[in-house]
Amino acid sequence: MVSIPEQRHAQPCRLNLPWRQLAADRAMLLDLDSGEYYELGGSAPTIWKCLDGTRGFKEIARQLVDIYQIDGGRAEGDLADFIHELEELGLLSDSKQALGQEELSIDDNSVILSYQAPTIGNKGNLKYLGQLD
């Protein structure tokens, strides 16, 4: 059974952080306040785009099904897990203000061959780079 996020995440919204998509299945984002930077993998960049505060949980899951041609149950489960992970990392906004929808398109140069569950990994803290010997 998929655990749908709490009511406050009925329309989940990411923090307004600088980020850059590196490939269809890879992106980097930076928390300027903390200096932490993260790598998004698999379907995470697509989900990150959808977390703009204008789309509901079910709509985002439906978009994953449409884009990746996967089962709806898997889309909802992976999405719920990823939203929970973002919440744990403090990367979701409590604000009701929407960021504005981003275009969900796959570049012709970066075709996704198969679905990969969304991943996020903390790659380090920029504040410590200057302290290395």
DRENTORKOL-3810 file (N, C-alpha, C; in nm, 4 decimals):
REM DRENTORKOL-3810
@n.u->0.0844; n.v->-0.1189; n.w->0.0000; ca.u->0.0000; ca.v->0.0000; ca.w->0.0000; c.u->0.0886; c.v->0.1249; c.w->0.0000
@n.u->0.0604; n.v->0.2151; n.w->-0.0899; ca.u->0.1378; ca.v->0.3372; ca.w->-0.1037; c.u->0.0941; c.v->0.4369; c.w->0.0020
@n.u->0.1917; n.v->0.4948; n.w->0.0699; ca.u->0.1645; ca.v->0.5968; ca.w->0.1692; c.u->0.1686; c.v->0.7331; c.w->0.1012
@n.u->0.0510; n.v->0.7878; n.w->0.0733; ca.u->0.0430; ca.v->0.9182; ca.w->0.0079; c.u->0.0839; c.v->1.0238; c.w->0.1096
@n.u->0.1643; n.v->1.1209; n.w->0.0674; ca.u->0.2131; ca.v->1.2238; ca.w->0.1595; c.u->0.1004; c.v->1.2960; c.w->0.2325
@n.u->0.1388; n.v->1.3543; n.w->0.3456; ca.u->0.0436; ca.v->1.4274; ca.w->0.4285; c.u->-0.0261; c.v->1.5373; c.w->0.3487
@n.u->-0.1329; n.v->1.5883; n.w->0.4074; ca.u->-0.2122; ca.v->1.6932; ca.w->0.3424; c.u->-0.1273; c.v->1.8142; c.w->0.3052
@n.u->-0.0278; n.v->1.8476; n.w->0.3890; ca.u->0.0518; ca.v->1.9665; ca.w->0.3577; c.u->0.1358; c.v->1.9467; c.w->0.2329
@n.u->0.1481; n.v->1.8222; n.w->0.1898; ca.u->0.2193; ca.v->1.7939; ca.w->0.0657; c.u->0.1241; c.v->1.7443; c.w->-0.0423
@n.u->-0.0036; n.v->1.7848; n.w->-0.0322; ca.u->-0.1001; ca.v->1.7476; ca.w->-0.1351; c.u->-0.0558; c.v->1.8038; c.w->-0.2693
@n.u->0.0046; n.v->1.9211; n.w->-0.2676; ca.u->0.0667; ca.v->1.9806; ca.w->-0.3852; c.u->0.2102; c.v->2.0138; c.w->-0.3448
@n.u->0.2969; n.v->1.9115; n.w->-0.3440; ca.u->0.4330; ca.v->1.9315; ca.w->-0.2915; c.u->0.5093; c.v->2.0376; c.w->-0.3695
@n.u->0.5878; n.v->2.1149; n.w->-0.2947; ca.u->0.6634; ca.v->2.2237; ca.w->-0.3552; c.u->0.8076; c.v->2.2178; c.w->-0.3056
@n.u->0.8986; n.v->2.2140; n.w->-0.4009; ca.u->1.0413; ca.v->2.2115; ca.w->-0.3675; c.u->1.0836; c.v->2.3501; c.w->-0.3208
@n.u->1.1945; n.v->2.3539; n.w->-0.2471; ca.u->1.2532; ca.v->2.4826; ca.w->-0.2149; c.u->1.3015; c.v->2.5471; c.w->-0.3439
@n.u->1.3049; n.v->2.6779; n.w->-0.3462; ca.u->1.3499; ca.v->2.7502; ca.w->-0.4639; c.u->1.5030; c.v->2.7561; c.w->-0.4617
@n.u->1.5658; n.v->2.6440; n.w->-0.4986; ca.u->1.7114; ca.v->2.6309; ca.w->-0.4965; c.u->1.7666; c.v->2.6350; c.w->-0.6383
@n.u->1.8881; n.v->2.6871; n.w->-0.6540; ca.u->1.9512; ca.v->2.6773; ca.w->-0.7854; c.u->1.9781; c.v->2.5305; c.w->-0.8189
@n.u->1.9479; n.v->2.4933; n.w->-0.9427; ca.u->1.9731; ca.v->2.3563; ca.w->-0.9848; c.u->1.9980; c.v->2.3542; c.w->-1.1333
@n.u->2.0620; n.v->2.2485; n.w->-1.1773; ca.u->2.0936; ca.v->2.2365; ca.w->-1.3199; c.u->2.0784; c.v->2.0914; c.w->-1.3621
@n.u->2.0053; n.v->2.0724; n.w->-1.4680; ca.u->1.9900; ca.v->1.9384; ca.w->-1.5230; c.u->2.1118; c.v->1.9096; c.w->-1.6097
@n.u->2.1809; n.v->1.7998; n.w->-1.5805; ca.u->2.3026; ca.v->1.7616; ca.w->-1.6512; c.u->2.2750; c.v->1.6619; c.w->-1.7623
@n.u->2.1728; n.v->1.5816; n.w->-1.7429; ca.u->2.1286; ca.v->1.4808; ca.w->-1.8400; c.u->1.9836; c.v->1.4502; c.w->-1.8060
@n.u->1.9186; n.v->1.3695; n.w->-1.8876; ca.u->1.7782; ca.v->1.3362; ca.w->-1.8616; c.u->1.7607; c.v->1.2707; c.w->-1.7256
@n.u->1.8624; n.v->1.1984; n.w->-1.6804; ca.u->1.8509; ca.v->1.1247; ca.w->-1.5546; c.u->1.9492; c.v->1.1728; c.w->-1.4480
@n.u->1.9964; n.v->1.2967; n.w->-1.4604; ca.u->2.0926; ca.v->1.3484; ca.w->-1.3633; c.u->2.0837; c.v->1.5000; c.w->-1.3528
@n.u->2.0876; n.v->1.5498; n.w->-1.2296; ca.u->2.0859; ca.v->1.6944; ca.w->-1.2055; c.u->2.1601; c.v->1.7221; c.w->-1.0748
@n.u->2.2019; n.v->1.8451; n.w->-1.0596; ca.u->2.2654; ca.v->1.8893; ca.w->-0.9358; c.u->2.1839; c.v->2.0054; c.w->-0.8804
@n.u->2.1728; n.v->2.0111; n.w->-0.7476; ca.u->2.1072; ca.v->2.1246; ca.w->-0.6859; c.u->2.1908; c.v->2.1703; c.w->-0.5683
@n.u->2.1787; n.v->2.2986; n.w->-0.5362; ca.u->2.2625; ca.v->2.3609; ca.w->-0.4349; c.u->2.1765; c.v->2.4369; c.w->-0.3359
@n.u->2.1968; n.v->2.4092; n.w->-0.2082; ca.u->2.1324; ca.v->2.4845; ca.w->-0.1011; c.u->2.2306; c.v->2.5939; c.w->-0.0609
@n.u->2.2057; n.v->2.7156; n.w->-0.1066; ca.u->2.2988; ca.v->2.8263; ca.w->-0.0822; c.u->2.3120; c.v->2.8599; c.w->0.0657
@n.u->2.2062; n.v->2.8390; n.w->0.1434; ca.u->2.2120; ca.v->2.8709; ca.w->0.2864; c.u->2.3069; c.v->2.7780; c.w->0.3609
@n.u->2.2986; n.v->2.6501; n.w->0.3332; ca.u->2.3810; ca.v->2.5526; ca.w->0.4051; c.u->2.5110; c.v->2.5190; c.w->0.3328
@n.u->2.5158; n.v->2.5445; n.w->0.2016; ca.u->2.6326; ca.v->2.5064; ca.w->0.1221; c.u->2.6263; c.v->2.3627; c.w->0.0737
@n.u->2.5236; n.v->2.2885; n.w->0.1133; ca.u->2.5094; ca.v->2.1486; ca.w->0.0723; c.u->2.4725; c.v->2.1412; c.w->-0.0749
@n.u->2.5315; n.v->2.0446; n.w->-0.1446; ca.u->2.4893; ca.v->2.0202; ca.w->-0.2814; c.u->2.4569; c.v->1.8736; c.w->-0.2986
@n.u->2.3619; n.v->1.8471; n.w->-0.3876; ca.u->2.3029; ca.v->1.7155; ca.w->-0.4031; c.u->2.3017; c.v->1.6753; c.w->-0.5494
@n.u->2.3121; n.v->1.5457; n.w->-0.5723; ca.u->2.2954; ca.v->1.4923; ca.w->-0.7066; c.u->2.1625; c.v->1.4184; c.w->-0.7121
@n.u->2.0806; n.v->1.4546; n.w->-0.8101; ca.u->1.9549; ca.v->1.3855; ca.w->-0.8348; c.u->1.9794; c.v->1.2832; c.w->-0.9443
@n.u->1.9320; n.v->1.1613; n.w->-0.9250; ca.u->1.9519; ca.v->1.0567; ca.w->-1.0245; c.u->1.8226; c.v->0.9875; c.w->-1.0620
@n.u->1.8293; n.v->0.9074; n.w->-1.1690; ca.u->1.7123; ca.v->0.8337; ca.w->-1.2159; c.u->1.6025; c.v->0.9285; c.w->-1.2614
@n.u->1.4836; n.v->0.9081; n.w->-1.2114; ca.u->1.3694; ca.v->0.9928; ca.w->-1.2479; c.u->1.3589; c.v->1.1172; c.w->-1.1599
@n.u->1.4522; n.v->1.1361; n.w->-1.0668; ca.u->1.4466; ca.v->1.2490; ca.w->-0.9738; c.u->1.4437; c.v->1.3862; c.w->-1.0424
@n.u->1.5231; n.v->1.4107; n.w->-1.1495; ca.u->1.5127; ca.v->1.5422; ca.w->-1.2134; c.u->1.3720; c.v->1.5711; c.w->-1.2688
@n.u->1.3076; n.v->1.4709; n.w->-1.3226; ca.u->1.1711; ca.v->1.4886; ca.w->-1.3735; c.u->1.0770; c.v->1.5213; c.w->-1.2586
@n.u->1.0900; n.v->1.4495; n.w->-1.1493; ca.u->1.0044; ca.v->1.4749; ca.w->-1.0326; c.u->1.0326; c.v->1.6136; c.w->-0.9763
@n.u->1.1603; n.v->1.6514; n.w->-0.9670; ca.u->1.1972; ca.v->1.7822; ca.w->-0.9135; c.u->1.1274; c.v->1.8936; c.w->-0.9922
@n.u->1.1235; n.v->1.8797; n.w->-1.1242; ca.u->1.0541; ca.v->1.9789; ca.w->-1.2069; c.u->0.9058; c.v->1.9863; c.w->-1.1698
@n.u->0.8468; n.v->1.8726; n.w->-1.1409; ca.u->0.7032; ca.v->1.8667; ca.w->-1.1106; c.u->0.6693; c.v->1.9227; c.w->-0.9729
@n.u->0.7655; n.v->1.9277; n.w->-0.8840; ca.u->0.7396; ca.v->1.9725; ca.w->-0.7470; c.u->0.7392; c.v->2.1251; c.w->-0.7394
@n.u->0.6531; n.v->2.1853; n.w->-0.8189; ca.u->0.6491; ca.v->2.3304; ca.w->-0.8301; c.u->0.5331; c.v->2.3928; c.w->-0.7527
@n.u->0.4592; n.v->2.3106; n.w->-0.6785; ca.u->0.3482; ca.v->2.3613; ca.w->-0.5993; c.u->0.2184; c.v->2.3782; c.w->-0.6760
@n.u->0.2196; n.v->2.3457; n.w->-0.8054; ca.u->0.0974; ca.v->2.3592; ca.w->-0.8853; c.u->0.0363; c.v->2.2240; c.w->-0.9194
@n.u->0.1119; n.v->2.1172; n.w->-0.8984; ca.u->0.0644; ca.v->1.9831; ca.w->-0.9337; c.u->0.0431; c.v->1.9014; c.w->-0.8059
@n.u->-0.0635; n.v->1.8222; n.w->-0.8066; ca.u->-0.0897; ca.v->1.7349; ca.w->-0.6942; c.u->-0.0114; c.v->1.6051; c.w->-0.7058
@n.u->-0.0079; n.v->1.5301; n.w->-0.5947; ca.u->0.0645; ca.v->1.4034; ca.w->-0.5895; c.u->0.0202; c.v->1.3088; c.w->-0.7008
@n.u->-0.1113; n.v->1.2918; n.w->-0.7156; ca.u->-0.1636; ca.v->1.1995; ca.w->-0.8169; c.u->-0.1276; c.v->1.2453; c.w->-0.9584
@n.u->-0.1301; n.v->1.3764; n.w->-0.9823; ca.u->-0.0957; ca.v->1.4283; ca.w->-1.1142; c.u->0.0523; c.v->1.4022; c.w->-1.1465
@n.u->0.1387; n.v->1.4194; n.w->-1.0476; ca.u->0.2813; ca.v->1.3931; ca.w->-1.0697; c.u->0.3024; c.v->1.2450; c.w->-1.0992
@n.u->0.2361; n.v->1.1585; n.w->-1.0233; ca.u->0.2485; ca.v->1.0143; ca.w->-1.0472; c.u->0.2003; c.v->0.9783; c.w->-1.1874
@n.u->0.0900; n.v->1.0399; n.w->-1.2298; ca.u->0.0378; ca.v->1.0159; ca.w->-1.3646; c.u->0.1380; c.v->1.0594; c.w->-1.4716
@n.u->0.2057; n.v->1.1702; n.w->-1.4473; ca.u->0.3058; ca.v->1.2173; ca.w->-1.5427; c.u->0.4235; c.v->1.1202; c.w->-1.5504
@n.u->0.4616; n.v->1.0604; n.w->-1.4376; ca.u->0.5676; ca.v->0.9586; ca.w->-1.4401; c.u->0.5246; c.v->0.8388; c.w->-1.5243
@n.u->0.3992; n.v->0.7977; n.w->-1.5087; ca.u->0.3459; ca.v->0.6862; ca.w->-1.5876; c.u->0.3512; c.v->0.7212; c.w->-1.7360
@n.u->0.3091; n.v->0.8417; n.w->-1.7711; ca.u->0.3070; ca.v->0.8838; ca.w->-1.9113; c.u->0.4470; c.v->0.8940; c.w->-1.9704
@n.u->0.5398; n.v->0.9509; n.w->-1.8963; ca.u->0.6759; ca.v->0.9723; ca.w->-1.9477; c.u->0.7545; c.v->0.8428; c.w->-1.9566
@n.u->0.7467; n.v->0.7608; n.w->-1.8504; ca.u->0.8322; ca.v->0.6417; ca.w->-1.8420; c.u->0.7614; c.v->0.5110; c.w->-1.8759
@n.u->0.6302; n.v->0.5183; n.w->-1.8989; ca.u->0.5534; ca.v->0.3976; ca.w->-1.9307; c.u->0.5690; c.v->0.2909; c.w->-1.8221
@n.u->0.5522; n.v->0.3314; n.w->-1.6961; ca.u->0.5617; ca.v->0.2385; ca.w->-1.5840; c.u->0.4253; c.v->0.2212; c.w->-1.5196
@n.u->0.4143; n.v->0.1246; n.w->-1.4327; ca.u->0.2927; ca.v->0.0948; ca.w->-1.3591; c.u->0.2601; c.v->0.2091; c.w->-1.2623
@n.u->0.1324; n.v->0.2411; n.w->-1.2500; ca.u->0.0894; ca.v->0.3485; ca.w->-1.1616; c.u->0.1255; c.v->0.3258; c.w->-1.0162
@n.u->0.1175; n.v->0.2018; n.w->-0.9712; ca.u->0.1529; ca.v->0.1701; ca.w->-0.8329; c.u->0.3004; c.v->0.1961; c.w->-0.8043
@n.u->0.3841; n.v->0.1597; n.w->-0.9003; ca.u->0.5275; ca.v->0.1845; ca.w->-0.8839; c.u->0.5557; c.v->0.3351; c.w->-0.8835
@n.u->0.4897; n.v->0.4079; n.w->-0.9733; ca.u->0.5088; ca.v->0.5530; ca.w->-0.9795; c.u->0.4705; c.v->0.6178; c.w->-0.8464
@n.u->0.3557; n.v->0.5804; n.w->-0.7920; ca.u->0.3109; ca.v->0.6382; ca.w->-0.6653; c.u->0.4029; c.v->0.6005; c.w->-0.5505
@n.u->0.4466; n.v->0.4747; n.w->-0.5464; ca.u->0.5352; ca.v->0.4305; ca.w->-0.4389; c.u->0.6694; c.v->0.5013; c.w->-0.4421
@n.u->0.7302; n.v->0.5085; n.w->-0.5605; ca.u->0.8598; ca.v->0.5752; ca.w->-0.5737; c.u->0.8466; c.v->0.7242; c.w->-0.5449
@n.u->0.7374; n.v->0.7851; n.w->-0.5899; ca.u->0.7150; ca.v->0.9272; ca.w->-0.5666; c.u->0.6976; c.v->0.9551; c.w->-0.4175
@n.u->0.6185; n.v->0.8734; n.w->-0.3490; ca.u->0.5979; ca.v->0.8916; ca.w->-0.2051; c.u->0.7294; c.v->0.8777; c.w->-0.1302
@n.u->0.8099; n.v->0.7781; n.w->-0.1666; ca.u->0.9402; ca.v->0.7588; ca.w->-0.1013; c.u->1.0313; c.v->0.8787; c.w->-0.1245
@n.u->1.0335; n.v->0.9291; n.w->-0.2487; ca.u->1.1201; ca.v->1.0409; ca.w->-0.2824; c.u->1.0762; c.v->1.1685; c.w->-0.2104
@n.u->0.9459; n.v->1.1932; n.w->-0.2052; ca.u->0.8954; ca.v->1.3103; ca.w->-0.1331; c.u->0.9332; c.v->1.3014; c.w->0.0144
@n.u->0.9213; n.v->1.1824; n.w->0.0714; ca.u->0.9595; ca.v->1.1631; ca.w->0.2115; c.u->1.1087; c.v->1.1927; c.w->0.2307
@n.u->1.1922; n.v->1.1457; n.w->0.1393; ca.u->1.3359; ca.v->1.1704; ca.w->0.1484; c.u->1.3674; c.v->1.3199; c.w->0.1369
@n.u->1.3009; n.v->1.3891; n.w->0.0444; ca.u->1.3207; ca.v->1.5338; ca.w->0.0307; c.u->1.2788; c.v->1.6062; c.w->0.1581
@n.u->1.1693; n.v->1.5607; n.w->0.2172; ca.u->1.1220; ca.v->1.6208; ca.w->0.3417; c.u->1.2251; c.v->1.6006; c.w->0.4528
@n.u->1.2803; n.v->1.4796; n.w->0.4619; ca.u->1.3823; ca.v->1.4495; ca.w->0.5627; c.u->1.5054; c.v->1.5386; c.w->0.5463
@n.u->1.5394; n.v->1.5708; n.w->0.4216; ca.u->1.6557; ca.v->1.6556; ca.w->0.3923; c.u->1.6237; c.v->1.8044; c.w->0.4026
@n.u->1.4976; n.v->1.8375; n.w->0.4261; ca.u->1.4571; ca.v->1.9773; ca.w->0.4372; c.u->1.4535; c.v->2.0500; c.w->0.3042
@n.u->1.4238; n.v->1.9761; n.w->0.1961; ca.u->1.4256; ca.v->2.0348; ca.w->0.0629; c.u->1.2867; c.v->2.0635; c.w->0.0066
@n.u->1.1835; n.v->2.0468; n.w->0.0904; ca.u->1.0473; ca.v->2.0830; ca.w->0.0495; c.u->1.0059; c.v->2.2085; c.w->0.1236
@n.u->0.9276; n.v->2.2909; n.w->0.0574; ca.u->0.8813; ca.v->2.4157; ca.w->0.1142; c.u->0.7508; c.v->2.3949; c.w->0.1889
@n.u->0.7347; n.v->2.4654; n.w->0.2978; ca.u->0.6068; ca.v->2.4642; ca.w->0.3691; c.u->0.5147; c.v->2.5721; c.w->0.3142
@n.u->0.5671; n.v->2.6551; n.w->0.2266; ca.u->0.4923; ca.v->2.7655; ca.w->0.1690; c.u->0.3890; c.v->2.7147; c.w->0.0690
@n.u->0.2790; n.v->2.7834; n.w->0.0608; ca.u->0.1758; ca.v->2.7505; ca.w->-0.0366; c.u->0.2035; c.v->2.8170; c.w->-0.1714
@n.u->0.3045; n.v->2.9045; n.w->-0.1754; ca.u->0.3339; ca.v->2.9780; ca.w->-0.2984; c.u->0.3923; c.v->2.8842; c.w->-0.4037
@n.u->0.3335; n.v->2.8882; n.w->-0.5197; ca.u->0.3793; ca.v->2.8040; ca.w->-0.6303; c.u->0.4997; c.v->2.8682; c.w->-0.6987
@n.u->0.5886; n.v->2.7852; n.w->-0.7500; ca.u->0.7069; ca.v->2.8329; ca.w->-0.8211; c.u->0.6770; c.v->2.8578; c.w->-0.9674
@n.u->0.5684; n.v->2.8026; n.w->-1.0179; ca.u->0.5372; ca.v->2.8126; ca.w->-1.1607; c.u->0.5786; c.v->2.6851; c.w->-1.2308
@n.u->0.4929; n.v->2.6377; n.w->-1.3175; ca.u->0.5184; ca.v->2.5107; ca.w->-1.3848; c.u->0.6378; c.v->2.5196; c.w->-1.4783
@n.u->0.7171; n.v->2.4140; n.w->-1.4755; ca.u->0.8283; ca.v->2.4015; ca.w->-1.5687; c.u->0.7867; c.v->2.3046; c.w->-1.6778
@n.u->0.8400; n.v->2.3259; n.w->-1.7939; ca.u->0.8100; ca.v->2.2391; ca.w->-1.9078; c.u->0.8656; c.v->2.0994; c.w->-1.8816
@n.u->0.7838; n.v->1.9996; n.w->-1.9041; ca.u->0.8261; ca.v->1.8609; ca.w->-1.8895; c.u->0.8482; c.v->1.8024; c.w->-2.0270
@n.u->0.9670; n.v->1.8165; n.w->-2.0767; ca.u->0.9967; ca.v->1.7597; ca.w->-2.2079; c.u->1.1287; c.v->1.6855; c.w->-2.2004
@n.u->1.1393; n.v->1.5833; n.w->-2.2799; ca.u->1.2621; ca.v->1.5059; ca.w->-2.2885; c.u->1.3361; c.v->1.5544; c.w->-2.4119
@n.u->1.4606; n.v->1.5980; n.w->-2.3932; ca.u->1.5416; ca.v->1.6425; ca.w->-2.5060; c.u->1.5638; c.v->1.5279; c.w->-2.6030
@n.u->1.5651; n.v->1.5604; n.w->-2.7316; ca.u->1.5923; ca.v->1.4584; ca.w->-2.8328; c.u->1.7303; c.v->1.3975; c.w->-2.8142
@n.u->1.8239; n.v->1.4751; n.w->-2.7588; ca.u->1.9610; ca.v->1.4270; ca.w->-2.7411; c.u->1.9784; c.v->1.3397; c.w->-2.6182
@n.u->1.8808; n.v->1.3391; n.w->-2.5293; ca.u->1.8954; ca.v->1.2620; ca.w->-2.4061; c.u->1.7717; c.v->1.1747; c.w->-2.3863
@n.u->1.7646; n.v->1.0661; n.w->-2.4557; ca.u->1.6510; ca.v->0.9752; ca.w->-2.4496; c.u->1.6652; c.v->0.8852; c.w->-2.3271
@n.u->1.5581; n.v->0.8731; n.w->-2.2513; ca.u->1.5583; ca.v->0.7825; ca.w->-2.1371; c.u->1.5220; c.v->0.6447; c.w->-2.1885
@n.u->1.6133; n.v->0.5501; n.w->-2.1716; ca.u->1.5901; ca.v->0.4154; ca.w->-2.2219; c.u->1.5009; c.v->0.3349; c.w->-2.1287
@n.u->1.5184; n.v->0.3534; n.w->-1.9990; ca.u->1.4358; ca.v->0.2798; ca.w->-1.9045; c.u->1.4190; c.v->0.3616; c.w->-1.7773
@n.u->1.3139; n.v->0.3292; n.w->-1.7054; ca.u->1.2836; ca.v->0.3991; ca.w->-1.5815; c.u->1.3821; c.v->0.3595; c.w->-1.4735
@n.u->1.4260; n.v->0.4574; n.w->-1.3955; ca.u->1.5054; ca.v->0.4333; ca.w->-1.2763; c.u->1.4407; c.v->0.5086; c.w->-1.1619
@n.u->1.4294; n.v->0.4438; n.w->-1.0485; ca.u->1.3708; ca.v->0.5087; ca.w->-0.9316; c.u->1.4486; c.v->0.6360; c.w->-0.8993
@n.u->1.3797; n.v->0.7378; n.w->-0.8457; ca.u->1.4477; ca.v->0.8622; ca.w->-0.8132; c.u->1.5460; c.v->0.8439; c.w->-0.6986
@n.u->1.6609; n.v->0.9079; n.w->-0.7104; ca.u->1.7610; ca.v->0.9039; ca.w->-0.6041; c.u->1.8109; c.v->1.0445; c.w->-0.5776
@n.u->1.8547; n.v->1.0659; n.w->-0.4545; ca.u->1.9195; ca.v->1.1909; ca.w->-0.4190; c.u->2.0345; c.v->1.1568; c.w->-0.3274
@n.u->2.1489; n.v->1.2142; n.w->-0.3552; ca.u->2.2661; ca.v->1.1900; ca.w->-0.2727; c.u->2.3329; c.v->1.3209; c.w->-0.2374
@n.u->2.3679; n.v->1.3360; n.w->-0.1109; ca.u->2.4401; ca.v->1.4541; ca.w->-0.0668; c.u->2.5844; c.v->1.4367; c.w->-0.1113
@n.u->2.6310; n.v->1.5267; n.w->-0.1944; ca.u->2.7646; ca.v->1.5166; ca.w->-0.2510; c.u->2.8683; c.v->1.5952; c.w->-0.1724
@n.u->2.8263; n.v->1.6742; n.w->-0.0740; ca.u->2.9228; ca.v->1.7482; ca.w->0.0056; c.u->2.8723; c.v->1.8857; c.w->0.0423
@n.u->2.9654; n.v->1.9628; n.w->0.0982; ca.u->2.9341; ca.v->2.0985; ca.w->0.1418; c.u->3.0396; c.v->2.1918; c.w->0.0852
@n.u->2.9962; n.v->2.2913; n.w->0.0117; ca.u->3.0878; ca.v->2.3848; ca.w->-0.0533; c.u->3.1664; c.v->2.4678; c.w->0.0473
@n.u->3.1158; n.v->2.4832; n.w->0.1681; ca.u->3.1852; ca.v->2.5632; ca.w->0.2690; c.u->3.3189; c.v->2.5019; c.w->0.3074
@n.u->3.3335; n.v->2.3709; n.w->0.2891; ca.u->3.4559; ca.v->2.3031; ca.w->0.3306; c.u->3.5591; c.v->2.2939; c.w->0.2194
@n.u->3.5217; n.v->2.3276; n.w->0.0967; ca.u->3.6163; ca.v->2.3162; ca.w->-0.0151; c.u->3.7380; c.v->2.4054; c.w->0.0041
@n.u->3.7195; n.v->2.5228; n.w->0.0563; ca.u->3.8299; ca.v->2.6159; ca.w->0.0772; c.u->3.9195; c.v->2.5784; c.w->0.1927
@n.u->3.8771; n.v->2.4817; n.w->0.2739; ca.u->3.9543; ca.v->2.4433; ca.w->0.3916; c.u->4.0418; c.v->2.3206; c.w->0.3672
@n.u->4.0387; n.v->2.2672; n.w->0.2449; ca.u->4.1179; ca.v->2.1492; ca.w->0.2142; c.u->4.2637; c.v->2.1865; c.w->0.1966
@n.u->4.3526; n.v->2.1019; n.w->0.2445; ca.u->4.4972; ca.v->2.1253; ca.w->0.2287; c.u->4.5470; c.v->2.0670; c.w->0.1000
END
